[in-house]
Amino acid sequence: RRPAVAGGPAVAGGPAVAGGPAVAVGPAVAVGPAVAVDGDDLLVTLAATDVVTVGARPGRPAPQRRTGTPATEAAQPVYTRYWLHNKGPAPVGNLPMGVHVHPTAVDLPAAGAPATVTVTVASATVAAAGKVDFDVPAGLSVSPAGPDRYDLRPGDHQDFVLTVDAGGATPGRYFLAARIHDHLGQVLEDVVTVTVAGPPPPGLAAVLEPAKVSLAPGTRAELSLRLTNPNRSEVRGEAQLITPYGTWGDPGDELSVGAPIQGFTVPAGETGTLTFTVSASAAARTGAEWWALARVACFGQVSYTASVPLVCHPAEPPPPVRG
């Protein structure tokens, strides 16, 4: 049977089926509750076992106007082997072109035979022309010295072969970088790790301080990330303060962290510090506790600091007024 829907025309009965009875028109189906609109949401009240089909026609969104310059990554240069940094999707711009160095690591004696590396520039979807610049740390030399120029059609790549020589460099670990610019003006880089005369030193050390952060509702506190570089050349990378859901600065969040992603550069043999600001809203619950830890990534290496408690304590009572 094909029932009629109340509020609309009845459905006419169909012709008799040969050898059987005519199709009867059933009773009208009652119209369900009205659909309410709450912002971008449609609200329908359903009783137990109810099934309702709702048809909605979305409106056309207003055109978005771009303001300012295109967005870029917070950490520059952008490391092209980004997947090694345990970050997620491709960087801003999706890297339609890239630069890579092969192999990614070489060992050299302090005085001896040089090594050969290949720098590849590739473009997946766009035509691209430019130059490859090399950042050569003191103590190393490359030949040819560059810059090397490329001119690519979509889907093309171009290789450049370099000779790397330690030339009596001090034993330790060095980072030789190859760089290009993308369509957003970002600097893209890949590096080859060069270890001279012996085992490599420990990696970049990262410590998040203090060991505990206590703040009252409506106040702020700071976390410091101390980075120590034991290598013979500077390191460049990205630090991200990781905190739980409900602390990302959305409306209603009791706690928020300003600028959770920051780029850094630490010279050879030195220590640098990044600062993260933690803010508690005036409505933050006293006694509530969250946590924070830092992800530190540079040149394909990732490390995580120990976590730090973030605790909201009652506000200090005002000092007594002395007459």
N, C-alpha and C positions, 0 to 999 in steps of 0.2 A: 504493500500500500504506500502511496505517496501523500503524506499529510499536507494540509495547507498550513502556512505560517501566519499566525495572527498579525494583523496590521498590513498584510499584503494580499494579493489576489489568490483565490482558491486555486488549487491545482485540479485541472479537469480530469475526470476519470478517463482512462484509456479504453480503447475498444476491447470487446470481448476476445478472449484468447480461444482459438479454435479448440474445441473439445473440453473447455473449462468455463468457469463462471467469469462474468465481467469483473474488471478491477474496480473495487469500491474505493471511494474517497474517504479517508479516515478523518478523525477529529482534528481540529486545529491544535497546534502546539503553542502553549503560552509563551509569550515573549519574556526572556530573562531580565535580570536587573540591568539597569543602564550602566554603561562604561564611564568611569570617571577618569579625568586626566589630572595628573599631579606632576607638573614639570615635564620631564621626558618619559614619565611612567604612565601606563594604562592600568587602572585598578578595576578588578571585577570580583564581586563577592560570590563564592561558590559554597554550596552546602555539600554534605557528604555524598559521594558518588556522582556529583554533578559533572557534566562535560559541557564546555562552552567554547564555541569558535568565534573569534573576534577578528574582524577585518579592519585594518587601520591604514590610512594613507599618510605617510610621513611628509612633512613640509620640506620645501627646498631650503637648505641652510644658506645663511647669508655668506656672501663671498668673503674670504679671509684676505686681509691686506698684510703684506709683509712689511715689517718695519726694521730698520737697521740693517746690519750686515748678516750674512748667513751664519747659522750656528756652527761652531767648531768644537772639537774635543777640548776638555779642560786641560789635559796634559799634552803638551807639544814638546818635541815632535811626536807623531803617532807611530807606534811600533807596528810594523806591518804583519808580524806573526802574532796578531792580537789574541788568537785562540789559545796561545800558551799562557796567557795571563788570567785565565779562568774568570773572564768578565762577562761573556755572553755573546750577543750579536756583533756584527761588524761595526766599526766606528762610524761617526757621523759622515755622511756622504757615501757609505757602503763600499768605499775603495774600488771604484771601477778600474783603477790602475794601481800598480804596486811595484815595489822594488825588493829584491831578495838577494842575499849573499849565500853562496855555497862553496865549501862546507860552512857550517855555522861556528866551528871551533877548530883551531889549529894549535899545535905545539911547536915551538921553535927553540933551538939552543941559543944561548947568548951570542955566539959567533958561529955561524955555520950556514947551511943551505937555506935559502928563503923558501917560502910557501907560495902556492898559486891558489887564488880564489876567483870565482866567477860571480859577477854582479849581473843580475837579470832584471830588466825593466819590462813589464807586460801591461797591456791595456785590453780589457775584456770587451767593453761596449762603446768606447769613445775613441776618436782620434786624439792623439796627444803628442806634443813635441816639447822638448825642454832639455835639461842637462842634469847629469848625476854629479853631485858634489860629494867629496869625501872628507870626513872628519878624522884626521890621523893624529893619534895621541903622540906626545913627545916621547922619543925613544924608538918609534917605528917609522918606516918609510914605505911608500908604495910607488910602483912604476907600471904604467904611466901615471902621473900625478893627477890627471884630470883637470877641469871637469870633462866628462864624456857626454856627448850630445846624442839624443835619440829623436826619431821622428816615426811615429807608429800609426798604423791604421787600426780600426777596431779588430781585436782578436790577434794582433801581432805582438811579438816580443823581440827584444834585442839584448845580446850578451856582450859583456865587457870583461876581459881577463886581466887580472892584476897580479903583480908579484909583490909579496909582503916580506920585508926584511927587518929582523930585530936590530941589526947593526950595533951590537954591544949594549942593548938596553938593559936596565936594571931588572933582575929577576922579579917576576910577578905576573899579574893578569892585566891585560889591556883590552879595550873595546874599540874596534875600527868600524866606523859607520859609513854607510852609503845612503844618500838622501835625494829625494825629488820633491816637487810641489804638486799638489792635486788641484782639481778645478775649484775647490773652496778656498784655496790659498794656504791650506794646511801643509806642514812639512811631514813627509812620510819617511821613515828610516828603518833599515835593518842593520844588524851588526854581526861581525865575526869576532868571536872571543879568541884572543891570542894569548897563550900562556908561554912565558919565556923562562927557560932554564929551571925546571923544577915543578913540584906539585902546586896547584893553585891555592891561593889563600881562601879563608872562609868567605861566604857571601856577605851581602849587605846586611848589617845588623839593624833590627828595628825594635824599639821599646816604646810602649804606650804608657804615659804617666799622667797623673798620679795613679797609685794602685786602686784608689776608690774616689769617686766624685760624689759629694753631698751638696745639694742645693735646695733652697726653700722655694715655695711657689712664688712665681713672678720674678725670679732671679736668674742669673747666668753663671756658668762656670766654664773653665777651659781644660781641654785635653791636649797634651803635647806628644807628638810623635817624633822621637829622636832616631835619626838615621846615621849610621857610621859606615863609611866607605873604606874598606881595606885595600882597594885595588889601586893600580898605578895610573889609571885614567878616570875621568869623571863618569858618574852614572846618572842616567836620566830615566825617569819612570813616573808611575802614578800610584798615589796612595788613596784608598777609599776607607772611610770610617763606616763600618757595618753595624747597624743597630736594628732592633726588631720593629715589626709593623706597629704603627701607632706613634712613631717618633720621627716621621719623615716630613713634618711641617704641614700636614693636611689639616683642614678645619676640624677642630675638636681634639686634636692631638695634645696630650698633656706635656709631652717633651718633644723637642725638635733639635736637629743638628744643622748648623749653618755650613754651607759649602762642603758636603761630605766627600767630594772627589777633588783632589788637588794634584797638580803636577809638581815634580821636584827635580832639582839638579844638585848633586853633592860632589864637590871636587875630590880629586884623588887624595886619600889619606885623611880626609876631614869628616866632621860631623855637622849635620844640618838638622833643623827642627821645623816641623809643621804644626800649626795650631788649629784646633777645631773648637768651635763655640757650641756649648750645650745650653739650651734655654728651657726653663720650666714655665708653663703657663700659670696664670694666677689661679686657675681651677685645678692644678695638679694635686693629686691625692697624696697627703703626707703618709709616709710609710711605704709608698709604692716603690718598686725597684725594677730597673731595666738593666741593660748591659751594652757594652760597645767593645769592638775589636777592630783592628786595622788590617786590611789586605794591602800588601806592598808588592808591586810588580815592576820589574825592570829587565829589559833585554832577555825576555823569555823565562825569567826566574820569578817564582811567586812564593811569598812567605806570609804567615799570619801571626799577629802578636797574641799574647795572652789577653783574655777578656777582662774588662774593668767594670765593676758594678757602678750603676748610676742610681743614686738613692735620693728620694725627695724627703726632706725632714721638715718639721714644723718651723715656722719663721721665729726668729729670735724676738722675745718681747722687747719693746722699747725701753731704754734706760729710764730710771725714775727721774722725775723733775725735782731738782733741789731748789728750795726756796731761798 
